[in-house]
Amino acid sequence: YFGSYDSYFYCLKGNGKLKWKFKGKSNFNANPVIDSNGVVYTGDGSGTIYALSSIGELLWKYKTEDFVRSGFSIFSPGKVLLVGGIDGMIYAFKIDGEISETAMWPKVLGNLRNSGSRY
């Protein structure tokens, strides 16, 4: 999963071939996060936060005051998506899933426990 300056957010298969892509309103440069239901959360330069299904369909979106470029995080005990905006706000959304145990890519504080360690 990754965003690009071409205003698309991409999902690749294990073999590197395109699985799906989603057209946003602007460039994507925020680190996405995925929940245990396969929902991907990301944001773009227009200030829009997106929830995308595991097949790349838009589930919902939310417009902030300024562009979104911070890492997304899921607070699992409360099933809350946290997003820091460049506008100085922290946005919190109640979601259905917890952080995915299988989607282990680098995130801001390194691991699922946000301990600052990579392990």
C-alpha positions as CSV (number, residue, x, y, z in Angstrom):
1,Y,0.0,0.0,0.0
2,F,1.4,3.4,-0.9
3,G,0.3,6.8,-2.2
4,S,1.8,8.8,-5.0
5,Y,2.1,12.4,-6.2
6,D,0.0,11.4,-9.2
7,S,-3.1,11.6,-6.9
8,Y,-3.5,7.8,-6.8
9,F,-3.2,5.4,-3.8
10,Y,-2.0,2.0,-4.9
11,C,-2.3,-1.6,-3.6
12,L,0.0,-4.2,-5.1
13,K,-0.2,-8.0,-5.0
14,G,2.6,-10.0,-3.5
15,N,4.2,-10.4,-7.0
16,G,4.3,-6.6,-7.4
17,K,1.5,-6.4,-9.9
18,L,-1.3,-3.9,-9.4
19,K,-4.2,-5.2,-7.3
20,W,-6.2,-1.9,-7.3
21,K,-5.7,1.9,-7.3
22,F,-7.8,4.7,-6.0
23,K,-8.0,8.3,-7.3
24,G,-7.9,10.9,-4.6
25,K,-8.3,14.7,-4.9
26,S,-4.5,15.4,-4.6
27,N,-1.2,13.8,-3.9
28,F,-0.8,11.1,-1.2
29,N,2.1,11.4,1.2
30,A,0.7,10.3,4.5
31,N,1.6,6.8,5.9
32,P,-1.5,4.6,5.7
33,V,-2.7,2.2,8.3
34,I,-4.9,-0.9,7.9
35,D,-7.3,-2.4,10.4
36,S,-8.2,-6.0,11.2
37,N,-11.1,-5.9,8.7
38,G,-8.8,-4.9,5.8
39,V,-9.9,-1.3,5.7
40,V,-7.1,1.1,4.7
41,Y,-7.0,4.6,6.0
42,T,-5.0,7.3,4.3
43,G,-5.1,11.0,3.5
44,D,-4.1,13.4,0.7
45,G,-2.9,16.9,0.0
46,S,-6.4,18.2,-0.3
47,G,-7.0,17.5,3.4
48,T,-9.2,14.5,2.8
49,I,-9.0,11.4,5.0
50,Y,-10.2,8.2,3.2
51,A,-11.3,4.8,4.4
52,L,-10.9,2.3,1.5
53,S,-12.1,-1.3,1.4
54,S,-9.8,-4.2,0.9
55,I,-10.7,-4.0,-2.9
56,G,-10.1,-0.2,-3.1
57,E,-13.7,1.1,-2.9
58,L,-14.3,4.3,-1.0
59,L,-16.1,3.5,2.3
60,W,-16.1,7.1,3.7
61,K,-14.1,10.3,3.6
62,Y,-13.7,13.3,5.8
63,K,-12.4,16.8,4.8
64,T,-10.0,18.5,7.2
65,E,-9.0,22.2,7.1
66,D,-5.5,21.6,5.6
67,F,-3.5,18.8,3.9
68,V,-2.9,15.4,5.6
69,R,0.6,14.2,5.7
70,S,1.1,12.6,9.1
71,G,1.1,8.9,9.9
72,F,-2.2,7.3,10.8
73,S,-2.5,5.2,13.9
74,I,-5.2,3.0,15.4
75,F,-5.7,2.9,19.1
76,S,-6.9,-0.7,19.3
77,P,-8.5,-1.0,22.8
78,G,-11.0,1.7,21.8
79,K,-11.0,1.0,18.0
80,V,-10.2,4.6,17.3
81,L,-8.4,5.9,14.2
82,L,-6.1,8.9,15.1
83,V,-4.9,11.3,12.4
84,G,-2.8,14.4,13.0
85,G,-3.5,17.2,10.6
86,I,-1.1,20.0,9.4
87,D,-3.8,22.4,10.7
88,G,-2.7,21.5,14.3
89,M,-5.7,19.3,15.0
90,I,-5.9,15.6,16.0
91,Y,-8.8,13.9,14.3
92,A,-10.3,10.8,16.0
93,F,-12.8,8.4,14.3
94,K,-14.6,5.5,15.8
95,I,-14.0,2.5,13.5
96,D,-15.0,-1.2,13.5
97,G,-11.6,-2.9,13.4
98,E,-8.5,-2.9,15.5
99,I,-5.0,-2.5,14.1
100,S,-4.1,-5.4,11.8
101,E,-1.7,-7.9,13.3
102,T,-0.7,-9.0,9.7
103,A,0.0,-5.6,8.2
104,M,3.4,-5.1,9.7
105,W,5.0,-2.2,7.8
106,P,7.0,0.6,9.5
107,K,4.9,3.1,11.4
108,V,5.7,6.3,13.3
109,L,6.6,4.6,16.6
110,G,7.9,1.4,15.1
111,N,5.5,-1.4,16.3
112,L,1.9,-2.2,17.2
113,R,2.4,-1.2,20.8
114,N,3.8,2.3,19.8
115,S,6.7,1.6,22.2
116,G,9.3,3.4,19.9
117,S,11.0,0.0,19.3
118,R,11.0,-1.7,15.9
119,Y,10.3,-5.1,17.6
